Amino acid sequence: MADDRDPPPSLAEQVAMRLRDQVISGVLTPGQRLSEAKLATDLDISRNTLREVFRLLTREGLLKHEPNRGVFVAVPSMASILDIYRVRRLIEVPALAQAWPRHAAVARMRAAVDRAEAMLPAQDWRAIGSANMEFHAAIVALTDSPRLIAFFAHIIAELRLAFGLLDSPELLHSPYISMNAQILARLEAGDAPAAATMLDDYLSKSERAVMAAFARLG
């Protein structure tokens, strides 16, 4: 019988996942120049492998190569942000509408909400933003689709870059801590369709806030 399992990721793919996680967590920021020599040393890989990593992440839109200048973390456009929210609605809302309230990913959603609430008194907006990303990744995990989960990791990395351009992280993240908690409460109560409706409204409000802040950048 043929083995139809996906092959294990290559070294370049593993390193690309690590750098993608650094984008999602806000460690790598829009416009940041990446030093090939330093990264190769820090990651303990060859420069050839690192260049393959750069090619992978450039194809995903997370990095940009500028001739004679080097490799930079990408800066999202307004068009890309609009498209990200379009894709989020197509994936997240149906995932939540059809969710089983006792799915294992619901515990991930609860942990993300609790972590964001715990960080609120210290106003650790980067940590709160990371918890928010985890909350939405957990929503997609409700689908049990490895392909959707992997694809969504690319989407939220691009979204984190958009957040990184804006100068008011509190405005972006503070209102959505309670919204995440309310969505989760509806799901835990067994009303997945209502939770999905709330999420759809949430995404519309988030999109408007991000686009308004982005427009103010000039």
C-alpha positions, 0 to 999 in steps of 0.5 A, a space after each residue: 500500500 502506498 504511503 500517502 502521508 505528507 513527507 517530513 518538512 525539510 530543514 529549510 521548511 523547519 527554519 521558515 516555520 521558526 521565522 514565521 513564528 517570529 513574525 506572528 509573535 511580533 519579534 520580526 517587524 515590518 521593514 526590518 532588514 535581515 542580516 544573512 550572516 547573523 541569521 545563519 549563525 543564530 540559526 546554525 544553518 548554512 547560508 545556502 539553506 538560509 537563502 532557500 528559507 528566504 525564497 520560501 518566505 518571499 513567496 509567502 509575502 512575508 519577506 522582500 528581496 531588494 537588489 543591492 540592499 538585501 532581504 527585509 521583512 515585508 510591509 503589507 499594503 492596504 489591498 493585502 489587508 483587505 484580502 486577508 480579512 476576506 480570507 479570514 471570513 471565508 475560513 474562520 466563520 464557517 469553522 466556528 459555525 460548524 464547531 463541536 463545543 467539546 473539540 480539543 481546540 476549544 481548550 486552546 481558545 480558552 487558554 488564549 483568552 485567559 493569557 490575554 486577560 492576564 497580560 492586560 494589567 501590564 498592558 503587554 500588547 505584544 503578548 496580548 496580540 500573540 494571544 489573539 493570534 493563537 485564539 484565531 488559529 485555534 478557531 481554524 484548528 476546529 476544522 481538523 484540516 492540516 491544509 487549512 491550519 497551515 494556510 492560516 498560519 501564513 495569513 496571520 503572519 501577514 496580519 501581524 505585519 499589518 498590526 506592526 505598522 500601526 502606532 496604537 496597539 491598545 486600540 487594536 487589541 484592547 476591545 477584542 479581548 472581551 469579544 474573544 471571551 464572549 465568542 468563546 462563551 457562546 461556543 462553550 454554551 453549545 451555540 456555535 452558529 451564534 458564536 459565528 455570527 459574533 465572529 463575523 461582526 468582530 472581523 468587520 469591526 477589526 477590519 474597519 479599525 485596522 484600515 482606518 489606522 492604516 489610512 492615517 499612516 498616509 
